[in-house]
Amino acid sequence: YVQENRPLVDRALIAAAVRLARVLNEALAGYRPPARAGPAPWSLSDLEAAGHVGQRATVVGTVVTVHRSRAGTVYLNFGADYPRQTFSGAVVNDTSGWSRNLDSLAGKRVGVRGTIVRYRGQPRIVIERADQIVAAP
């Protein structure tokens, strides 16, 4: 009986999932996270960063890997290794060399301050100065 009706149950589950997705999409279509007041950036977890693109904040999490591209960009990948990271801090155009010591951040909990942007579908903050990287609160 179970084997005979498995295709029917599978189709019913898929149809229910499609209906649930539609209901959720309609219910959340106009959702925007509330803006925070004040000039100082507030703290978010690396998982929350994607919901706050365009806003200034300190994103806090554990640096899983520090990756250096051939072009010289240094990426602090939070939550997981690239390409499954939840958030990245990207050091671009470091002309003074302060980013050489960032490898020591792997495995540590830190915060990255700045404006959250989306790059290739992933949230990140462009890090231009060393003071944008802070000890985790």
Steps between C-alpha positions, in 0.01 A plus 500: 500500500777745597702440183191512283389839635841666538471697170162635609637609838806660334279704265279611789804613701642694205163669438476595870853645492416710194186633670694581817771681299235712327335592832835594655607703195174694506513556876861618500507689167497845657711418805789734572702479821446802723761773465706568809537854625823675585831553325687211663480164328329224692599134520359221287597136472651381172172315435298824528720708267314403180182660635671837553663577165556873461515561873797582719574244773759288676465142380624252760590137444776242483754530220521154346761578233717786385541483123734708284409537134754532220386861460602574860156513661486342846173333596394423856238227454255461787283200583644265236768483235444658158258464320265410788602786730225691675688831479837635382721792583701602194825694530566678171777740403714459811793720399657524847510123567295490822307194374807271504420384855136409442575126469510489880123572506407152369298324768443818701182692568525856369284787381524688170366858488364670193220509248366160399490448124408205283770364271419203276200422717692497829502766774833664572668811634790656316780554751715802421662557840626279781267667752200348321598163650422482872503245781162332525273668755 
